[in-house]
Amino acid sequence: MRITLPASLRKERHTLQEEVAWARGLSPEERLAVTASLCRDVVTLLRMNIKRDRVLALRDPCPESTRRALARLHRR
């Protein structure tokens, strides 16, 4: 069965750059406000989720490239 994306998700209509353009010009304070708003939304969604403990227990492993980058930063 073939799935057709809605027009709003088709790449030929909206590129990733166009999608995130609004965020590129944000000040650090504005980015912080957006991040705080997203965090509040996550808390709300977790409160409604009956599997919240399972969701909170899930962790992606830290990539080796990130571990190396952090090690370099700690050495500075």
N, C-alpha and C positions, 0 to 999 in steps of 0.2 A: 504494500500500500504506500503510495507516494504522499508525502506531507507537503503542503504548500504554505509557505510563510505568509503571514499577513503583510500587506504593503508597507506598514510602518517598520518592519524588520528587514526588508529587502536591501541588500548592500547597494544596489544600483540607485536607490533613492536616498539613502542616508549612510554616509561613511562614519566610521568610528570618530574621526577627527571632527566631523560636524556634530556628532552626538555629545562630545565632551567640550566643545568650543566654549560653552558658557562658563565652564569651570576654570579655564586657562587664565582668565583675567581677575580671578578672585584674589583678594588680599589674604594674608595669613589669618586675620581675624574672621573673615568671611568663610574661609575653608574650615576653621575651627567650628564655626556655627553650623555649617553643613554636617560636619562629622558628628557633632553633639546631637543634632536632630536625627541622624541615622541611628545613633546609639540608642536614643529614646525609642525609636521605632522598633529596634531589635528587642529591647526589653519588653515592650508591649506584645510583640509577637511571641516571645518566649513564655510570657505569662499565660497566653491563650493556648499554648501547645501542651497537650497532655504528655508528650514525650520529651519535655524540656531537659530533664536530667540526662537522658541519652544524648540529646543534641549537644548539651554543654560538655559532655564527656568526650565527644569526638575531637580529635586533634590531627591535623596534617603534620607529617614529619617535616622538620626544618631541612630545606635542601642544603647539600654540602657546599654549594656556592655561597649561600648566605652565611653558613658557619665560617667559611674562609674570610668573607668580607668583614664579619664581626671581629674575628681574630685580628685582622689587619688594623681595624679601628682601635681595638684595645691596646695594641702595641704602640700606637702613636702618642 
